[in-house]
Amino acid sequence: LLCQTKLKTERNLSQDCHTRSLVYESWCMTCAERDEKEVEEMHEGDEKKIKEMKLKIRKHLYIGETARSIYERGLEHQNDVDQLKTSSHMLRHMLEMHQGEERSKVEFGIKVLRFTRSSFERQVLESVMIQGKRDHHIMNSRAEVNRCAIPRLVTKLGEKELKEWRITDMEMQK
């Protein structure tokens, strides 16, 4: 799946598909292409507006973590679709968003977000990434999103929220 994504998007060409312990992102390339074409048709000729609107497109994303390699995990995701497993985010997405379309016409992409050193780091990073991508359509099941939610501490004065403490990407790298 990673090699197919590299060929189609011509991005992340240097990502290693055999390194283990990582957090990854999978998305529906068919929906992304469809949304990009729609933006181009709507704002035909205005390159600045097209570029701006493409950045605002809400992707259909799945964020996961694995101790295995992205090669192995990508194969598992593809096999889950072939075996019609209800736990498959790809199958659920196809049933919701691509009814009536051939399964072979719906394409998914995958990329490594970050390699990690421990299972704890992987799980925390996955949770942080899911929370950070809330402006997209998240394909993770509710159980996956809530299983390792990180508690937030918020101070309030009356009805006004003063500060929200979060673990940021920068703090994760320390």
C-alpha positions, 0 to 999 in steps of 0.5 A, a space after each residue: 500500500 505504501 509503494 502504491 501511494 508513493 507511485 500515485 502521489 510522488 510524495 514521501 518517496 524516501 519512507 522505509 516500509 520495513 522499519 517497525 514501531 510507527 504511527 501512520 495515516 491512511 486516507 481515501 485517495 478517491 474522495 480526496 481527488 474528487 474533492 480537489 476536482 470539485 474545487 478546481 471546477 468551482 474556482 476555475 482560473 483563480 489559482 490562488 483561490 484553488 490553492 487556498 481551498 485545497 488546503 481546507 479540504 477535509 480528508 477521510 483519515 484513519 490514524 493508527 499505530 503498529 509495532 509491525 512495519 507499514 508494509 505488514 500493516 498495509 497488507 493487513 488493511 487490504 486483506 481485511 477489506 478482501 475478507 469483508 471484516 466489519 472492523 476494517 476502516 476501509 470497508 466501512 468507508 466504502 460502504 458509507 461513501 462509495 455505494 454503487 462503486 466498484 471496490 477496485 476503483 476506490 483507492 486508499 493511501 498510507 504514509 508513516 507519520 512518525 517512527 517511535 521507540 516504545 509502545 507507550 510513545 506510539 499510543 500517546 502519539 496516536 491519541 495526540 494525532 487523532 485529537 489534532 486531526 479533528 477538523 478532518 473526517 476521522 475513520 477510526 471507530 469510536 472505541 479506537 478514538 476513546 481507548 487512549 484519550 489523553 486527559 485534558 486539564 482546563 482552568 475556568 473562571 466562571 464561564 470563561 475558559 482560561 487555559 487548556 493544557 495539552 501535550 503538543 508535538 514539540 513536547 512529544 519529541 523531548 
